[in-house]
C-alpha cells in the first residue's frame, strides 16, 4: 500500500502550515496569508506571474497532510499556495493597495487563475514531513535534491538559449590543456574565473576581450594558452583563492608577483606583445575541406566593417536588430533605424525620447512586479532605474551595464543626464540637438533597450 495519493484540491480549502519554521507564527489563516504576503512579497508575486504565464509545475506537487478531521495542511508549497490564493481572491490582501492591484491584473489575465491544484496527500504527518525535508535540506548524503553547481547552471543556460558563454569557453580551454584536471587538487571554481574575466585590467594584461559573449584574443594563441594554463593550474591547486583575486588591484598585484617568480626560474608568462586586432579564441564552424575552399583567383569577400558612431547616418545602427512585438513601438524603431539623422535631427531626438518611454512603459505593464511609487511614475529616470534593476535581477543585463546606467544619474535624485537631455529636446525651444550627441545617447542606451526587447514582447 502506498503512503501517498494524488488529488486536486480547491485552492480555498488548502490551509497554510502555521507550524512551518520558515514562515511567521500565527494562529489565524487570514493573518497567516497576509504575513506570508508581507514577508515574501517579491517572491510570491514572481511565483504568481510564473503560474499565470506558464501554469503549475507538473513535476512538483504541494505536499499536503490531511488531518483525521479532513483539513488539508500544506507542508511543502506554502508560497505557491499563497500565490494561488492571492490570484483567486486579491481582496484578501490587506494594507497594500498597489500589490492588490497587481494581483487583480493577474486574475484578469488568467481568467481567475487555477481554482484547483494537484497535491501529494499524506495521512501520516511524519511521512509528509519526511518528504518535505528531502526537498529543503540539501542532498542529505545523496538522497535529497541536489542543487546544480555553477558549471552545470551555465551549461544548461547555454543549451536552453543557444548562446555562448565566455566563462565556460575559458573553463573548457583550461580543462583541455590540463587533460581533465590531471595534476590538479580540484576543479577551479567557475565563479572565480567569472570574476577574473570581469576585470578589465586582467583582460588587458592577458590580452583578450569579450565580444558577443565569446573570448577574442589579441596575442599569439600559443602565448595566451600558456598564460591561461598557468592561471588555471594555480586556481586548481589553490595557489589562487577568492581573496587573491577579490579586486582588480589584487589580481594585477598577484600577476606581477607571479611574473617576477617565473622570470627568476627562467620562464616567461604575461609578456606577449599585443596584436593589433582581436580574433576569436575558438571557431564555432566546421573547417572547410580542400574542395570547398575558394579558388585563388576568387578571394572570399571581406565582411563590411561596422560603421563608427561618427560615420553612420542613422540614429539606430542598421546592424542593431530587435524583435518588437508592439506595433507602434516597432514602427518608431524602424523609422529611427532608416531615417537620415543628419537631415531629421529634431525628429530623431524627439522620437528617441518617445521610443525609450514607450519601451519602459510596455516592459512595466508586462512585468507588474516592477513597481514605482505613484509620486515617482511621472519621472522617466525612476522608471528607467526600476526597469534596469529588474533586468539585472533577471540576468538580462550585466552588472557593468547596470552600473553604467546608474552612473548617468546626477546628484539630483529626480534627474538623470540622459533623460534630462531628452526632456530638453522635447520641451526647451532653445535646446538644439546635434547628430553626434543623440547618436551617443543611443549608444549608451542600446544594450539596455535590447535587453528590454530580448523576448520580443
RAMOBEL-V744966 format. One record per residue. SS is DSSP state (~ for helix, > for strand, _ for the rest). OMEGA is omega as a letter, one per 30 degrees, with the letter a starting at -180 (none if undefined). D_CENTER is the distance of its C-alpha to the mean C-alpha in whole Angstrom. Layout:
ss,omega,d_center
SS,OMEGA,D_CENTER
SS,OMEGA,D_CENTER
This chain:
ss,omega,d_center
_,a,46
_,a,42
_,a,41
>,l,38
>,a,38
>,a,36
>,l,36
>,a,35
>,l,35
>,a,35
~,a,32
~,a,35
~,l,37
>,a,34
>,l,34
_,a,32
_,a,33
_,a,35
_,a,35
_,a,31
_,a,31
_,a,27
_,a,28
_,l,31
_,l,34
_,l,36
_,a,39
_,a,38
~,l,36
~,l,35
~,l,34
~,l,32
~,a,30
~,l,30
~,l,29
~,l,26
~,a,25
~,a,25
~,a,24
_,a,21
~,a,20
~,a,17
~,a,16
~,l,19
~,l,18
~,l,15
~,a,17
~,l,19
~,a,17
~,l,16
~,a,20
~,a,21
~,a,18
~,a,19
_,l,22
_,a,23
_,a,22
_,a,25
_,a,24
_,a,24
_,l,27
>,l,28
>,a,31
>,l,34
>,l,37
>,a,40
_,l,43
_,l,46
_,l,46
_,l,44
_,l,41
>,a,37
>,a,35
>,l,32
>,l,31
>,a,28
_,a,25
~,l,26
~,l,23
~,a,23
~,l,26
~,l,26
~,l,23
~,l,26
~,a,29
~,l,27
~,a,26
~,a,30
_,a,31
~,a,29
~,l,33
~,l,33
_,a,30
_,l,32
_,l,31
_,a,28
~,l,29
~,l,26
~,l,24
~,l,27
~,l,26
~,a,23
~,l,24
~,l,27
~,l,25
~,l,23
~,l,27
~,a,28
~,a,25
_,a,26
_,l,30
_,l,30
_,l,27
_,l,29
_,l,32
>,l,32
>,l,30
>,a,31
>,l,32
>,a,33
>,l,36
>,l,38
_,l,42
_,a,41
~,l,39
~,l,39
~,l,38
~,l,35
~,a,34
~,a,34
~,l,32
~,l,29
~,l,30
~,a,29
~,a,25
~,a,25
_,l,27
_,a,25
_,a,26
~,l,30
~,l,31
~,a,30
_,l,31
_,l,28
_,a,24
_,l,22
_,l,19
_,l,17
_,l,17
~,l,14
~,a,16
~,l,16
~,a,13
~,a,12
~,l,15
~,l,14
~,l,11
~,l,13
~,a,16
~,a,14
~,a,12
_,a,15
_,l,13
_,l,14
_,a,13
~,a,15
~,a,15
~,l,16
~,l,19
~,l,20
~,a,20
~,l,22
~,l,25
~,l,26
~,a,26
~,a,28
~,a,30
_,l,31
_,l,32
_,l,30
_,l,30
_,l,34
_,l,35
_,l,32
_,a,32
_,l,28
_,l,25
_,l,23
_,l,20
~,a,17
~,l,15
~,l,18
~,l,18
~,l,15
~,a,16
~,a,19
~,a,17
~,a,15
_,l,19
~,a,21
~,l,24
~,l,23
~,l,22
~,a,25
~,a,28
~,l,27
_,l,27
>,l,24
>,l,21
>,a,17
>,a,17
_,l,15
_,l,13
>,l,17
>,l,20
>,a,23
>,a,26
_,l,28
_,l,31
_,a,33
~,a,31
~,l,33
~,l,33
~,a,29
~,l,29
~,a,32
~,a,30
~,l,27
~,l,29
~,a,31
~,a,28
~,l,26
~,l,30
~,l,30
~,a,26
~,a,28
_,l,31
_,l,30
_,l,31
_,l,28
_,a,26
_,a,23
_,a,25
_,a,27
_,a,24
_,l,22
_,l,22
~,a,23
~,l,27
~,a,27
~,a,26
~,l,28
~,l,31
~,a,30
~,l,30
~,l,34
~,l,35
~,l,34
~,a,36
~,l,39
~,l,40
~,l,39
~,l,42
~,l,44
_,l,44
_,l,44
_,a,41
_,l,38
_,l,35
_,a,32
_,a,35
_,l,34
_,a,35
_,l,32
_,a,33
_,a,33
_,l,30
_,l,27
>,a,27
>,l,24
_,l,25
_,a,25
_,a,26
_,l,24
_,a,27
_,l,31
_,a,33
_,l,36
_,a,39
_,a,43
_,a,44
_,a,40
_,a,40
_,l,41
_,a,45
_,a,46
_,l,48
_,a,44
_,a,42
_,l,38
_,l,37
_,l,35
_,l,31
_,a,31
_,l,30
_,a,27
_,l,29
_,l,28
_,a,27
_,a,31
_,a,33
_,a,30
_,l,32
>,l,30
_,l,27
_,a,24
_,a,24
_,a,26
_,l,23
_,a,20
_,l,20
_,l,18
_,a,18
_,a,19
_,l,21
_,a,23
~,a,26
~,a,27
~,l,24
~,l,24
~,l,27
~,l,26
~,a,24
~,l,27
~,l,29
~,l,27
~,a,27
~,a,30
_,l,32
>,a,34
_,a,33
_,a,36
_,a,38
_,a,36
~,l,34
~,l,35
~,a,33
~,a,30
~,a,30
~,a,30
~,l,28
~,l,25
~,a,25
~,a,26
~,l,23
~,a,20
~,l,22
~,l,22
~,l,18
~,a,17
~,l,20
~,l,19
~,a,15
~,l,17
~,l,19
~,l,17
_,a,15
_,l,18
_,l,16
_,a,15
_,l,18
_,a,20
_,a,24
~,a,27
~,a,28
~,a,25
_,a,24
_,a,27
_,a,25
~,a,23
~,l,21
~,l,20
~,l,18
~,a,17
~,l,16
~,l,15
~,l,12
~,l,11
~,a,10
~,l,9
~,l,6
~,l,6
~,a,6
_,l,4
_,a,1
_,l,4
_,a,6
_,l,7
~,l,9
~,l,12
~,l,11
~,a,11
~,l,14
~,l,16
~,l,16
~,a,17
~,l,20
_,l,21
>,l,22
_,l,26
_,l,28
_,a,29
_,a,26
_,a,27
_,l,26
>,a,24
~,a,25
~,a,23
~,l,24
~,a,28
~,l,29
~,l,28
~,a,29
~,l,32
~,a,33
~,a,33
~,a,35
_,a,37
_,a,40
_,l,41
_,a,37
_,l,37
_,l,34
_,a,34
~,a,32
~,a,31
~,a,29
~,l,28
~,l,26
~,l,25
~,l,23
~,a,22
~,l,21
~,a,19
~,a,17
~,a,16
~,a,13
~,a,12
~,l,14
~,l,13
~,l,9
~,a,11
_,a,13
_,l,11
_,l,12
_,a,16
_,none,17
